[in-house]
Amino acid sequence: MTVDGRRGGSRGRHPDARRDRRARGRTGVRERRPVEHAATGDHAGQAAAERARARSLRRKVFLFGGTAAVVLVAVFAALWFSPLMSVRQIEYVGDGVITQEEALQALDIAEGTPLLRVDTGAAARRVATIRRVAEARVQRIYPSTVKLTVVERIPVLFFDSPEGPHLLDAQGVDYATEPPPFGVARLVTPTPGHDDHATQAALAVLDALPEALRVQVAEVAAPTISSVSVTLVDGRVVVWGSAESSERKSAVVSVLLTQPGRNFDVSSPELPTVK
């Protein structure tokens, strides 16, 4: 009987416990679901608000950018056509033979031209068509000035022709037909000019000479690119050969010229000779 009473008691308690658990479970579910739904609703509201703010910001940025672009275009148009920003003065910088009148005629920029419309590159190229010009630079100086700077070619050699002496600069450009300045050496070669290989060899040799020796040069002969020779003002001759190994030849000739003789051959700098 005792055992049956415990079993019966046990069966009597279990249904109540199960009901309590079910009740608690149901109660818990009912309490949690509204919280979850509320949290989801808050997040959705925040996301919608953020999207609205982003759209508003994009509209503001677009409107601001559009307004700024319109203002910039208006300002640029005003400067492009405004007489306040037009050319009223042209400044010329040059200290050579080219006159200001000749340079400004080639520059071809009319007074009153809007400064922003001045094509400085094209203007510089027009000035550079003058044979004597080595470099031309054109600058805008606001509000109303154009500055032209001209660097002229410097003669380093000349060659004789039926028309008279022709001056060559360091690149071999034939830029003037006139008597050479004092101290400029004569070039003797079959076809002198910028595109002539023998002329370029002669220029390379002249450039490689020590400065103290270069000022003593009276003539550079270049029958071919490999047979360049230099005649000094005192009549001594330096046989250079080609322009190769010019640095070594330059060092050797400075020592060799301290010896007596009329002909100094450094075409083979390892075996120089004096006659």
Secondary structure, DSSP 8 states (H G I E B T S, - for coil): -HHHHHHHHHHHHHHHHHHHHHHHHHHHHHHHHHHHHHHHHHHHHHHHHHHHHHHHHHHHHHHHHHHHHHHHHHHHHHHHH-GGGB--EEEEE--SSS-HHHHHHHH---TT-BGGG--HHHHHHHHHTSTTEEEEEEEEETTTEEEEEEEE----EEE--TT--EEE-TT--EEEES---TT-EEEE-SS-STT-HHHHHHHHHHHHS-HHHHTTEEEEE-SSTT-EEEEETTS-EEEEESSTTHHHHHHHHHHHTTSS-SEEE-SSTTS-EE-
